[in-house]
Amino acid sequence: VESVNRKKYILVIVDDYSRFTWVKFLRSKDETSDFIIKFLKMIQNGVVERRNRTLIEAALTMLIYAQAPLFLWAEAVATACFTQNRSIV
């Protein structure tokens, strides 16, 4: 589902030590350079997988609770990321 800004993909970057998370929304997978793709494949691990799942679950919960349309998924993920980066957990 495309977001409001016609984004279809999300790139999530997690600092392994601090768990600080950045999200990048992409229109196509071609927007990521070959270096970033190789880097992400190299560091793919349980921490990143779990954070991805947590962000998606939080975003879906927000969208369902607010009865918002699915194309707002990118904004919901960004909000979940913002909130989690500022929480103690």
N, CA, C and O atoms as a DFTB+ gen file, in Angstrom:
356 C
 N C O
     1  1       0.848      -1.171       0.000
     2  2       0.000       0.000       0.000
     3  2       0.896       1.237       0.000
     4  3       1.804       1.349       0.824
     5  1       0.644       2.144      -0.905
     6  2       1.424       3.381      -0.963
     7  2       1.015       4.324       0.154
     8  3      -0.149       4.371       0.551
     9  1       1.993       5.079       0.658
    10  2       1.711       6.091       1.678
    11  2       1.238       7.371       1.000
    12  3       1.117       7.430      -0.224
    13  1       0.977       8.381       1.796
    14  2       0.542       9.675       1.272
    15  2       1.567      10.242       0.301
    16  3       1.198      10.832      -0.714
    17  1       2.852      10.068       0.603
    18  2       3.931      10.601      -0.230
    19  2       4.400       9.621      -1.294
    20  3       5.515       9.741      -1.802
    21  1       3.567       8.663      -1.629
    22  2       3.848       7.652      -2.651
    23  2       5.054       6.785      -2.303
    24  3       5.788       6.356      -3.194
    25  1       5.257       6.531      -1.043
    26  2       6.341       5.652      -0.598
    27  2       5.783       4.245      -0.454
    28  3       4.662       4.054       0.017
    29  1       6.575       3.266      -0.863
    30  2       6.151       1.874      -0.781
    31  2       7.020       1.051       0.147
    32  3       6.597      -0.006       0.615
    33  1       8.218       1.513       0.417
    34  2       9.189       0.720       1.167
    35  2       9.694       1.494       2.372
    36  3       9.666       2.724       2.408
    37  1      10.152       0.740       3.349
    38  2      10.703       1.346       4.555
    39  2      12.069       0.735       4.821
    40  3      12.236      -0.483       4.751
    41  1      13.041       1.579       5.124
    42  2      14.374       1.144       5.523
    43  2      14.525       1.515       6.988
    44  3      14.475       2.694       7.337
    45  1      14.710       0.518       7.854
    46  2      14.851       0.738       9.288
    47  2      16.292       0.473       9.677
    48  3      16.827      -0.598       9.389
    49  1      16.928       1.441      10.328
    50  2      18.313       1.309      10.777
    51  2      18.313       1.390      12.297
    52  3      17.794       2.345      12.875
    53  1      18.902       0.376      12.945
    54  2      18.918       0.296      14.405
    55  2      20.357       0.282      14.897
    56  3      21.164      -0.530      14.445
    57  1      20.681       1.185      15.827
    58  2      21.976       1.161      16.493
    59  2      21.958       0.003      17.483
    60  3      21.151      -0.014      18.413
    61  1      22.843      -0.956      17.283
    62  2      22.845      -2.170      18.092
    63  2      23.086      -1.882      19.568
    64  3      22.530      -2.571      20.424
    65  1      23.892      -0.893      19.880
    66  2      24.212      -0.602      21.284
    67  2      23.071       0.147      21.979
    68  3      22.593      -0.276      23.032
    69  1      22.650       1.242      21.392
    70  2      21.655       2.093      22.053
    71  2      20.220       1.741      21.683
    72  3      19.280       2.176      22.349
    73  1      20.049       0.966      20.635
    74  2      18.735       0.607      20.098
    75  2      18.026       1.807      19.448
    76  3      16.845       1.726      19.112
    77  1      18.756       2.919      19.274
    78  2      18.171       4.072      18.596
    79  2      17.833       3.654      17.174
    80  3      18.615       2.960      16.526
    81  1      16.679       4.071      16.692
    82  2      16.173       3.609      15.404
    83  2      15.908       4.786      14.471
    84  3      15.353       5.807      14.879
    85  1      16.310       4.629      13.222
    86  2      16.005       5.588      12.171
    87  2      15.157       4.877      11.131
    88  3      15.349       3.687      10.883
    89  1      14.225       5.590      10.521
    90  2      13.432       5.024       9.435
    91  2      13.583       5.902       8.201
    92  3      13.629       7.128       8.296
    93  1      13.657       5.266       7.062
    94  2      13.750       5.956       5.772
    95  2      12.686       5.355       4.881
    96  3      12.646       4.138       4.702
    97  1      11.828       6.181       4.322
    98  2      10.770       5.718       3.444
    99  2      11.221       5.880       2.000
   100  3      11.771       6.918       1.631
   101  1      10.992       4.861       1.187
   102  2      11.494       4.830      -0.184
   103  2      10.362       4.604      -1.175
   104  3       9.409       3.878      -0.892
   105  1      10.477       5.231      -2.334
   106  2       9.506       4.989      -3.402
   107  2       9.792       3.668      -4.108
   108  3       8.875       2.960      -4.526
   109  1      11.083       3.346      -4.235
   110  2      11.475       2.078      -4.848
   111  2      12.733       1.576      -4.172
   112  3      13.463       2.332      -3.531
   113  1      12.966       0.303      -4.326
   114  2      14.161      -0.290      -3.731
   115  2      15.432       0.238      -4.391
   116  3      16.515       0.165      -3.809
   117  1      15.299       0.765      -5.593
   118  2      16.458       1.299      -6.310
   119  2      17.032       2.552      -5.650
   120  3      18.143       2.966      -5.981
   121  1      16.302       3.156      -4.732
   122  2      16.791       4.357      -4.062
   123  2      17.929       4.052      -3.095
   124  3      18.694       4.945      -2.731
   125  1      18.039       2.826      -2.691
   126  2      19.139       2.470      -1.789
   127  2      20.345       2.079      -2.623
   128  3      20.225       1.360      -3.614
   129  1      21.483       2.551      -2.219
   130  2      22.697       2.243      -2.978
   131  2      23.114       0.799      -2.737
   132  3      22.667       0.166      -1.781
   133  1      23.971       0.285      -3.608
   134  2      24.461      -1.087      -3.462
   135  2      25.174      -1.276      -2.128
   136  3      25.105      -2.346      -1.524
   137  1      25.854      -0.238      -1.680
   138  2      26.555      -0.338      -0.396
   139  2      25.574      -0.541       0.757
   140  3      25.801      -1.389       1.620
   141  1      24.503       0.219       0.776
   142  2      23.525       0.094       1.855
   143  2      22.867      -1.277       1.816
   144  3      22.644      -1.886       2.862
   145  1      22.557      -1.765       0.632
   146  2      21.935      -3.085       0.516
   147  2      22.864      -4.154       1.066
   148  3      22.433      -5.015       1.833
   149  1      24.145      -4.108       0.679
   150  2      25.115      -5.081       1.191
   151  2      25.276      -4.948       2.699
   152  3      25.361      -5.947       3.413
   153  1      25.316      -3.720       3.175
   154  2      25.455      -3.474       4.613
   155  2      24.273      -4.061       5.384
   156  3      24.459      -4.711       6.413
   157  1      23.076      -3.833       4.890
   158  2      21.898      -4.348       5.583
   159  2      21.872      -5.875       5.598
   160  3      21.493      -6.485       6.598
   161  1      22.276      -6.487       4.488
   162  2      22.327      -7.949       4.462
   163  2      23.341      -8.474       5.465
   164  3      23.116      -9.505       6.098
   165  1      24.464      -7.761       5.613
   166  2      25.516      -8.190       6.521
   167  2      25.068      -8.092       7.979
   168  3      25.374      -8.976       8.779
   169  1      24.354      -7.039       8.329
   170  2      24.006      -6.828       9.731
   171  2      22.629      -7.360      10.116
   172  3      22.205      -7.214      11.262
   173  1      21.937      -7.971       9.170
   174  2      20.600      -8.486       9.475
   175  2      20.689      -9.464      10.632
   176  3      21.396     -10.468      10.543
   177  1      19.998      -9.190      11.688
   178  2      20.045     -10.049      12.866
   179  2      18.752      -9.951      13.655
   180  3      17.802      -9.286      13.242
   181  1      18.731     -10.625      14.798
   182  2      17.526     -10.678      15.612
   183  2      17.070      -9.333      16.143
   184  3      15.869      -9.081      16.233
   185  1      18.013      -8.461      16.498
   186  2      17.647      -7.146      17.029
   187  2      16.875      -6.356      15.976
   188  3      15.834      -5.768      16.269
   189  1      17.386      -6.347      14.764
   190  2      16.738      -5.606      13.683
   191  2      15.386      -6.224      13.351
   192  3      14.396      -5.512      13.179
   193  1      15.349      -7.552      13.262
   194  2      14.091      -8.230      12.954
   195  2      13.035      -7.925      14.015
   196  3      11.879      -7.663      13.684
   197  1      13.421      -7.959      15.265
   198  2      12.474      -7.691      16.349
   199  2      12.004      -6.241      16.305
   200  3      10.818      -5.976      16.502
   201  1      12.909      -5.299      16.050
   202  2      12.511      -3.891      15.993
   203  2      11.562      -3.647      14.825
   204  3      10.593      -2.899      14.956
   205  1      11.837      -4.277      13.685
   206  2      10.925      -4.156      12.543
   207  2       9.523      -4.610      12.934
   208  3       8.536      -3.927      12.661
   209  1       9.453      -5.767      13.573
   210  2       8.155      -6.312      13.970
   211  2       7.463      -5.389      14.972
   212  3       6.263      -5.139      14.863
   213  1       8.216      -4.886      15.941
   214  2       7.651      -3.995      16.950
   215  2       7.096      -2.723      16.313
   216  3       6.003      -2.277      16.662
   217  1       7.852      -2.139      15.378
   218  2       7.392      -0.921      14.705
   219  2       6.123      -1.173      13.895
   220  3       5.183      -0.379      13.940
   221  1       6.102      -2.275      13.159
   222  2       4.934      -2.592      12.334
   223  2       3.717      -2.871      13.207
   224  3       2.620      -2.399      12.907
   225  1       3.899      -3.636      14.290
   226  2       2.783      -3.926      15.197
   227  2       2.240      -2.647      15.823
   228  3       1.026      -2.467      15.916
   229  1       3.133      -1.760      16.253
   230  2       2.694      -0.499      16.857
   231  2       1.950       0.355      15.832
   232  3       0.919       0.952      16.144
   233  1       2.473       0.411      14.614
   234  2       1.837       1.210      13.563
   235  2       0.448       0.671      13.233
   236  3      -0.506       1.441      13.112
   237  1       0.333      -0.639      13.089
   238  2      -0.975      -1.227      12.791
   239  2      -1.959      -0.990      13.928
   240  3      -3.137      -0.723      13.690
   241  1      -1.480      -1.088      15.157
   242  2      -2.341      -0.824      16.312
   243  2      -2.869       0.604      16.270
   244  3      -4.054       0.837      16.506
   245  1      -1.987       1.567      15.968
   246  2      -2.416       2.965      15.879
   247  2      -3.450       3.156      14.774
   248  3      -4.462       3.828      14.973
   249  1      -3.192       2.563      13.608
   250  2      -4.107       2.729      12.477
   251  2      -5.474       2.115      12.771
   252  3      -6.507       2.706      12.456
   253  1      -5.474       0.931      13.375
   254  2      -6.741       0.260      13.695
   255  2      -7.503       1.047      14.756
   256  3      -8.705       1.276      14.620
   257  1      -6.806       1.459      15.808
   258  2      -7.452       2.194      16.894
   259  2      -8.042       3.514      16.395
   260  3      -9.137       3.901      16.802
   261  1      -7.324       4.193      15.526
   262  2      -7.780       5.483      14.998
   263  2      -8.740       5.324      13.822
   264  3      -9.278       6.310      13.319
   265  1      -8.952       4.093      13.386
   266  2      -9.756       3.802      12.197
   267  2      -9.260       4.622      11.005
   268  3     -10.043       5.176      10.233
   269  1      -7.942       4.679      10.884
   270  2      -7.303       5.446       9.815
   271  2      -7.084       4.558       8.589
   272  3      -6.964       3.341       8.728
   273  1      -7.032       5.144       7.403
   274  2      -6.777       4.357       6.192
   275  2      -5.346       3.814       6.167
   276  3      -4.427       4.414       6.724
   277  1      -5.181       2.669       5.510
   278  2      -3.882       1.994       5.488
   279  2      -2.786       2.788       4.790
   280  3      -1.607       2.571       5.069
   281  1      -3.144       3.708       3.887
   282  2      -2.087       4.451       3.198
   283  2      -1.330       5.394       4.137
   284  3      -0.332       5.990       3.733
   285  1      -1.785       5.534       5.368
   286  2      -1.075       6.337       6.365
   287  2      -0.051       5.513       7.139
   288  3       0.434       5.953       8.181
   289  1       0.286       4.316       6.638
   290  2       1.195       3.417       7.359
   291  2       2.555       4.055       7.620
   292  3       3.124       3.850       8.693
   293  1       3.094       4.824       6.672
   294  2       4.425       5.415       6.851
   295  2       4.424       6.419       8.005
   296  3       5.368       6.464       8.794
   297  1       3.369       7.218       8.101
   298  2       3.275       8.172       9.198
   299  2       3.135       7.445      10.531
   300  3       3.697       7.881      11.536
   301  1       2.391       6.339      10.547
   302  2       2.227       5.557      11.777
   303  2       3.551       4.926      12.202
   304  3       3.868       4.909      13.392
   305  1       4.326       4.410      11.251
   306  2       5.636       3.829      11.577
   307  2       6.574       4.914      12.098
   308  3       7.300       4.693      13.067
   309  1       6.565       6.081      11.461
   310  2       7.419       7.182      11.917
   311  2       7.049       7.602      13.339
   312  3       7.929       7.888      14.150
   313  1       5.762       7.638      13.640
   314  2       5.310       7.989      14.990
   315  2       5.729       6.929      15.994
   316  3       6.177       7.261      17.092
   317  1       5.589       5.658      15.633
   318  2       6.009       4.570      16.520
   319  2       7.508       4.645      16.783
   320  3       7.948       4.460      17.918
   321  1       8.285       4.911      15.758
   322  2       9.740       5.031      15.899
   323  2      10.091       6.207      16.806
   324  3      10.925       6.080      17.702
   325  1       9.456       7.342      16.573
   326  2       9.691       8.539      17.391
   327  2       9.397       8.247      18.862
   328  3      10.185       8.593      19.742
   329  1       8.259       7.607      19.117
   330  2       7.845       7.304      20.490
   331  2       8.796       6.313      21.150
   332  3       9.189       6.505      22.300
   333  1       9.170       5.254      20.433
   334  2      10.049       4.234      21.008
   335  2      11.448       4.773      21.274
   336  3      12.081       4.375      22.252
   337  1      11.937       5.662      20.434
   338  2      13.265       6.239      20.659
   339  2      13.302       7.124      21.903
   340  3      14.373       7.372      22.458
   341  1      12.162       7.590      22.333
   342  2      12.110       8.469      23.494
   343  2      11.581       7.786      24.749
   344  3      11.423       8.429      25.787
   345  1      11.310       6.497      24.660
   346  2      10.823       5.769      25.834
   347  2      11.979       5.081      26.552
   348  3      13.049       4.889      25.976
   349  1      11.762       4.719      27.788
   350  2      12.803       4.108      28.611
   351  2      13.048       2.658      28.221
   352  3      14.156       2.149      28.389
   353  1      12.041       2.002      27.711
   354  2      12.139       0.567      27.408
   355  2      13.162       0.299      26.391
   356  3      13.376      -0.855      26.019
